[in-house]
């Protein structure tokens, strides 16, 4: 019995030891590389060892899990054996031992230490960096063998460093940092957006084909300059026979340089074709993921890409700013209008419509029907204006379709480009029949 009592107390001592490894696990999962590097620059003791440890964070977290498991299993054997012997090897002794062990493991080795690990992540990590490095060197072969066995027993692709770290865990840490006020709401959203880039296709962020401002290759530099000033674009696609035949891109800086290089440059710009200063165009499939597109544009040092659909036609246009806005969000300054309501009733009996309002909603609003050809070519109010005009609409454009008059409104956006954001719409009253038109009445 004396020997049994001694092993029982050893088992009890293993429970807080398991709690220590649980706290280290929680602390290592919480600390950030940037903060540790700052501590190292400040000369904090143990910071250099901790930086080396978090460079191999998955290995040390796996080590903590292994040691935590060993301590708990050993403690459980001793505690359950003690209670079983205490009640004369009865089943009730086993039940009592399991109940006591479960409570101690949950409180002493689980919730409490993990909370302490998160609350004092840096102090715990700094203090335990050296002993964990030593244990890591000693037990590294065992940890690697167990990871290989674990991967072999689970279907699918295994994990070289075990399954205890990854994107989900990182996002959970970001959420925790936001809840504690360490990371601001907008910073948290930007981090989330970075991870979502690989789930976003270029098609989702492009400027649609109907909204592209382009110019023909047989136009002069002066004509392109005037279009650039009017539209607010600094990069304008140059087309050949059709919109699907994009032959280059005219950059405003090149146009200005060609028109102002010498005293007679502007006169020459009235005669020189834009094809002489345009740059090669960069094509990408519209299905390409935004993160890959951003990396490719950075590698190519290109700020603009023409997107091609599955049939080989031009689907739209995407700039590097469009991709970056997926991360940082829309940049609204004091000149930008507030969010536009889809439908706003005006005092004069008309409506102010969002340029992206669907034609189906316009049909319901005015009780009209657009012809089949129109609905096949256009889905929105902006698309309708572009289809009827045969070009990109600008503010002030007036179009009549299906008994409704549309008047484009807009202004400059955050980058100084002229955009149609809203459209005023009025239903035309049917003309009354005259006596001359109805001679038999």
Secondary structure, 3 states (H helix, E strand, C coil): CHHHHHHHHHHHHHHHHHHHHHHHHHHHHHCCHHHHHHHHHCCCCCHHHHHHHHHCHHHHHHHHHHHHHHHHHHHHHHHHHHHHHHCCCCHHHHHHHHHHHHHHHHHHHHHHHHHHHHHCHHHHHHHHHHHHHHHHHHHHHHHHHHHHHHHHHCCCCCCCCCCCCCHHHHHHHHHHHHHCCCCCHHHHHHHHHHHHHHHCEHHHHCEEHHHCCEEECCCEHHHHHHHHHHHCCCEEEEECCCCCCEEEEEEHHHHHHHHHCCCCHHHHHCCCEHHHCCECCCEEECCCEHHHHHHHHHHHCCCEEEEECCCCCEEEEEEHHHHHHHHHCCCCCCCCCCCCCCEEECCCCCEEEECCCEHHHHHHHHCCCCCHHHHHHCCEHHHHHHHHHCCCCCCCCEEEECCEEEEEEEEECCCCCEEEEEEEEEECCCCCCCCCCCCCC
